[in-house]
Structures are given as C-alpha cells and as structure tokens.
Amino acid sequence: MARSLFVRCRAGWLGIFVLALLSALPSAAQTEPATEAGGGGPVTEAQPAAGNQQLPASQVPWVIGAKSNDREHRNRAALGDGITVKLTMGTLKPTLDKLNKGCEDLILFLDEIPIKGVPPDSCSLMTAETHFTLDRTDESDQAWHILLEEPIAFSKVVSVSVGPQGGLAFPTKKTDFELIVLPRVPFYAYFVGLALFLLLFLRLTMHTPLLRDRASGTPPGKLPPYSLARFQMAFWSFLIIAAYLFIWLVTKELDTITGSVLALLGIGSATALGAKLIDTGKATAASGDGEAQPAAAPPPSPKGAVSRGFLRDVLSDAEGISLYRFQLFVWTWVLGIIFVASVYHGLQMPQFNPTLLGLMGISSGTYLGFKVPESRAGTE
C-alpha cells in the first residue's frame, strides 16, 4: 500500500515538472515573424524605423510602391516631378500619431539619402499614400548633389522610402525606381548648341581680329598676331558660360557663381584691359606723342605684326618665346582643367584656394609688367 502511494506521488511530481518545462519554451506564435498581408517580407520588432519603436510589429510601416505623376512613365521621375509613395495599409496613421507635426514630419528618402526641407504635399490615410514634389531647397541641396553628381548616364536606379525628420528610412520594397539625372532632349540640345557656338567662335577667331592685336601696320590681306590677354579673357568666359548652363541643366540651380569664378573672370578682363592700355600708350608714343602724322606717311609697321600661328603669337615677344608668357599660358590651362573636372564631379563651380588665385594674379601681373618695356615692334 505504501509502495503504491509512493509511485503515484512520484508520477504526479514528474507530470508537474514536464508541464512547467513546456510552459517555459516560446510558442511558435511568439517566434514566427509577422508578415505583410500581401505575402511580403517579415516585419519584426527588431526592424522598426526611427520614431516607431513603440509601434507593434504589425504596424511598422513598409514602403511597398512608388509612382511618379508622369502617366506614361510611372516608374521614373526627375527634379520638379511629383512622386507618390505607398505604405502598407493601416501603418500610416499610427506612424503619424507618433510624430509631433504628423504628416509634415515625414520626408522622402532616395537611396536612403534624406531629402530634407521637402515635406509631403499630402498624406492619405485611406490609401496609405504620401505625395512629394522632387524639389531643390537649401536644406536638400547637398542631397541632390550626392544623387546627381558625376552624371555618366541619363538616369540611375534608386530605392524610394519615407521616414521621420531626423530618423531612418522605413523598410522598402521599392528599389528599382528610375531617377532622371540628365534630361535627354535638353542634354543633346546643349551639346549641339555648344559645338555650333565653338565652331563659330573658332571661325571668327581664325578669320577676324576677334582675339588678335589691333595693331596698326598690318599689311593688307594679312591678320595681326593673336593676343594672349584676349585669349585668356575669352577662355574663362567660355568655360564659365558652358559650366553655368550644364549645372543648370542637371540641377535646375541658378545661384552657382562663386567668388573664385568672379576672381578668374576679373583677372582675365583686367589682363586684357591692361594690355590694351599698354598698346595704346605704345601707339601714341610711336606716332610722336599724339602729334598728327603727314597724310602721305604710312603708319608705323611693327616687326611681327603679322600672325605666325596661334602658339607662336601668344608665347612670343619681339625676342622670341618668352618665359613670362609661357607661365601665364600654362597656368590658364591648368586652372581650366581643374575647373572643368570640379564642375563635372561636384556639379558646382569650384572654390579655388586664395593662394592659387594669387598665383594666377601674379602670372598676369608679370605678363603686364614685362609688356611695358617690350620693343614697340614686339607683338602682344
């Protein structure tokens, strides 16, 4: 009898121990990640976006789609276009309730880069959609530079999401949206127009005195030599105009002229003006301090007043190739190459170091200084 009672007690304690062990194990309902109603990826408590840490896992928003306002091309957009971002149903309202300003506190993310300063145009709780305009503001300027810099194609594929100001982007399934970097038709029109302008400019340069000395004494049917100062001014004017139009074409930004650009253009203009004044003084001195020459006397015919080719003209004075001209010519090209590379890589006008600008100014000043004592028969 006692043995039977002992066996029953031991079996009872064993059953209680097994039940306690089973109750300590996590259930399948607790470990299985919640899934989206449409069969999407898991949304767990470990993946909430910033600003939604207190939302239940089933209410953590997922971006499931994005479309532009272009009815013919819903999957691509450019600056100035509208874009509608769709979230999982039932997640937008709980998210907005957690934000201080509701819909105004949401921002767009492209490739996980926040487009700051561009709040939604509208939020729809019924459809769980938010609508944005791809606008460029002072706050979003840096983001657009990152997204559009070094354009090597007309478009690029980006992911689209939304998120709270100062937080992280919500998880997204939309990773194949097409962002227009270069508008195709304006891009071709820009380069065709640039090529035509360059051809016209070169033709005028070769067949007219546009970039040449206006020295007297050039034989009939001949052209005067090229002017280094005029070439420098034309060089910077062309680069700055072309760069300004290219940046505007890609970024739609108008305020792109920097202090360095103004300094370069000023150096080129001042050099051309100084060279003109020096030549005018020489011509006056050659004519006898302004006294009228007899009508029958021909104007002074300086040696080398006929062009001998572009490089020889801009690098030579009356005594041949000169170091000060070579220095100014080389530094003009060096800064020009850096200028073009900076515009392409950063989509902005470069901001040169003051020391570098000072070096360019010294080269121009040296050129003008040596030009004063040049022989009256020398070329510019």
Secondary structure, DSSP 8 states (H G I E B T S, - for coil): -HHHHHHHHHHHHHHHHHHHHHHHS--HHHHS-EE-TTS--EE-TTS--TT-TTS-GGGS--EEEEEES-SS-TTEE-TT-EEEEEE-TT-HHHHHHTSSSGGGGEEEEETTEEETT---SEEETTTTEEEEE----TTTHHHHHHHHSS--SSEEEE-EEEEETTS----BS---EEEESS-HHHHHHHHHHHHHHHHHHHHHHHHSSTTB---TT--TT----B-HHHHHHHHHHHHHHHHHHHHHHHH-------HHHHHHHHHHHHHHHHHHHHHHHHHHHHTTTT----TTS-----TT-S---HHHHHHEETTEE-HHHHHHHHHHHHHHHHHHHHHHHHSS-----HHHHHHHHHHHHHHHHHHTTS-TT---
